[in-house]
Amino acid sequence: MNPFELHKARILKFASAEQAEQACILLAGLNNFAVERCAQDNWLQIRYSIVHYSLEGLQKALAREGFIFEASLLDRMRHALYHYCE
């Protein structure tokens, strides 16, 4: 497997800018993980290795903490594909 295939960059879209800010603070504390704010106030760009994390696991953990994601049909389909591929 190509080592570059192990590193992923994804966008998380939250219901509000406040949630995105709180999630940014929370995720910034993770090892082997990068998070940054996007031009959209309620979006975060995350970078991680699938050796350490999966998008599905991150989303489930954030949802358990009370975070709510913006979930258009296209976003749900895209994330389902990411979950399957990771």
C-alpha positions, -999 to 999 in steps of 0.1 A, spaced: 0 0 0 12 35 -9 21 53 24 2 84 11 -30 64 10 -27 61 48 -30 99 53 -64 114 49 -77 150 49 -114 154 55 -139 182 62 -162 180 92 -193 202 90 -209 211 123 -243 225 130 -229 257 144 -197 277 145 -196 273 183 -196 235 180 -168 237 154 -147 258 178 -152 234 207 -145 204 185 -113 221 172 -101 226 208 -109 190 217 -94 174 186 -62 196 188 -52 175 218 -50 142 199 -17 127 189 -9 121 152 -38 144 143 -41 179 127 -71 201 128 -76 236 114 -105 260 109 -119 266 74 -133 296 57 -168 284 67 -173 291 104 -188 257 111 -163 236 92 -131 220 103 -104 204 82 -89 174 98 -58 153 88 -50 119 102 -35 85 94 -59 56 92 -33 36 111 -44 57 142 -79 69 134 -110 65 112 -135 91 102 -163 69 115 -147 65 149 -140 102 151 -176 111 142 -190 86 166 -168 99 195 -178 135 187 -215 126 185 -213 109 219 -199 142 233 -230 160 220 -216 174 187 -241 177 159 -230 175 122 -245 192 93 -258 163 72 -269 169 37 -277 139 15 -244 144 -3 -224 146 29 -240 114 43 -232 96 10 -196 109 10 -191 99 46 -206 64 41 -181 59 12 -152 71 34 -163 48 63 -164 19 39 -130 26 23 -112 32 56 
